[in-house]
Amino acid sequence: MESSSGSGAAKPPTSKTAGEAERNGASSTSGPIIEQNGNPGDQNRASNEESRSSGPASKRRRMQERHQPRRRDAPSMFSRRDRSRSPRNHTPREDSRRSRSPLQARSPTPDEPRQRKRPGGGSRMGQNRGADVLRRQEEREREQEMDALRKSAQRGGLDYVRQHYNAVPQRGREWRKTDSKIKGLRSFNNWVKSTLIQKFSPSEEFVAQHNDSKEWADDSTGLPVSEVRPLLVLDMGCGKGGDLGKWAQTPQEVELYVGLDPANVSIEQARDRYSQMLRQRGRRPQFHGEFFTKDCFGEFLGDIPIIQQVGIDPNAGPGGSMMASRWGGGGFDVVTSMFAIHYAFETEEKARQMLSNVAGCLKKGGRFIAVCPNSDVISSKVREFHKQRKEREASKNAESEAPEDGEVEEDDRAEWGNDIYQVRFPGKTPEDGVFRPPFGWRYTYFMQEAVEEVPEYVVPWEAFRALTEDYNLELQYRKPFLDIWQEEKNDRELGALSERMGVRNRATGELNMTEEEKEAAGFYHAFCFYKV
Ligand SMILES: C[S@@+](CC[C@H](N)C(=O)[O-])C[C@H]1O[C@@H](n2cnc3c(N)ncnc32)[C@H](O)[C@@H]1O
């Protein structure tokens, strides 16, 4: 086992990283969480870095570099190569976020009386006037912000999603396990995510080495004894860090976990959760964690220092250069996005940006693990809805006025659900259930205690899959949630895990979910792609 990960939490990158994170606006709340220091593991970091890249020429160069005296600002252990600037030279977000005051640009108009300068009093007047101007300016800016938020709520944009998730209260584990009305569903969803992480996070080398045996666990300590390098993981849409514990339980150890989410309050909570996790750490060494406020579907991720250090190919996708991806491609072993990619299907541009970030961050052989609403379920519900609507119309056989152009009759709006979850389309839906073009099919989703009428977008599976091919992502696995249960419930590890998580009734062996919860769970599917 490599010592850099065997001695507790991995150390964060250099302080330069934190500073850069602040400066480039990757996150207003960004930066490593735990203190960094010079560490004997640095040597291992350098060799980790070398062994992560491929290619004889660069390998030779790195071998030579290995024997050079170490520079003071040696790159982080996570970096594949030193890239101090965003490849696209993105404008720092700080600049674009700050709205310019309309007053600053204004010069006095002819009908505005010019203030006369008076000695003494003049400067006080000037101060008062300055304060007034500032107040009015702030009010105007606040108004503009509120206006933008109102508009975005109507459109269902990112600000609205961010605001919603920021406002979801963080409830304790005890509440989730006992008082929640959907505790069965919560546990089940968590078990599905754990199952995916257990099944697909290990690398091919790791699997080949341990080939289905549980030799990775040392009997005396329960600690992994693998020689394979630990994993570098990126979580797009990590929310409040609910999956951190799952990443601490993987067969192949995790060295680095980077959590990104546009909801800044959630990111704070994820960071707190990570700190707590470090404090309570048991025998198993913990990974290094970094958390940033970031829109992963509307923006390139390459301006986040830790992502630059691990490696991101800015040209992943159609037209990308083979050489660039071969020599400078991504460095992450796993990119995950749980219950989040449906926000990317608002537009083709966002869906492509999401895939470009995924593929750009993954190294060859890396895995993209995700769960999202299953469009097969949506299509069949929509078809069923239209069938019933037509039957109702036929049986009514009443003469009704034709709706005006563009108007969507109440009856035309597909919706379904039960007491704990609801899906509602605000506009027309295709009678055949085929969503063409595949972007922008908005619906609102409601889930008791968790999601209140948040706008989401259909992810039409076939179109999505076709798109992934442009990004060298090859499908390995896809399954509806309830099928995963059928397939894995008797697995020695995963079945036992389901008991520990309260997913299975120990007496009957059945799922601890009501029929309504099962229907809600059936809305989702899970998949895994390999970067080729
Ligand atoms: C249902 S929550 C899931 C959170 C977490 N992955 C989990 O499984 O518990 C959906 C998450 O997607 C995030 N999200 C929405 N739009 C996003 C975007 N553009 N980029 C990254 N994350 C986004 C939300 O802020 C929210 O935290």
The ligand as an ORCA input file, in Angstrom:
! r2SCAN-3c Opt
* xyz 0 1
  C     -31.087     15.456     -5.468
  S     -29.611     16.334     -5.118
  C     -28.424     15.017     -5.017
  C     -27.253     15.323     -4.146
  C     -26.253     14.157     -3.978
  N     -25.617     13.809     -5.215
  C     -26.934     12.943     -3.389
  O     -27.080     11.933     -4.083
  O     -27.328     13.001     -2.222
  C     -29.240     17.082     -6.672
  C     -27.991     17.933     -6.633
  O     -27.668     18.363     -7.958
  C     -27.106     19.634     -7.837
  N     -27.068     20.353     -9.112
  C     -28.066     20.996     -9.759
  N     -27.590     21.630    -10.843
  C     -26.259     21.369    -10.893
  C     -25.208     21.772    -11.754
  N     -25.439     22.588    -12.777
  N     -23.957     21.341    -11.496
  C     -23.723     20.506    -10.436
  N     -24.679     20.116     -9.584
  C     -25.933     20.539     -9.804
  C     -28.026     20.298     -6.818
  O     -27.508     21.496     -6.280
  C     -28.185     19.193     -5.807
  O     -27.217     19.244     -4.794
*
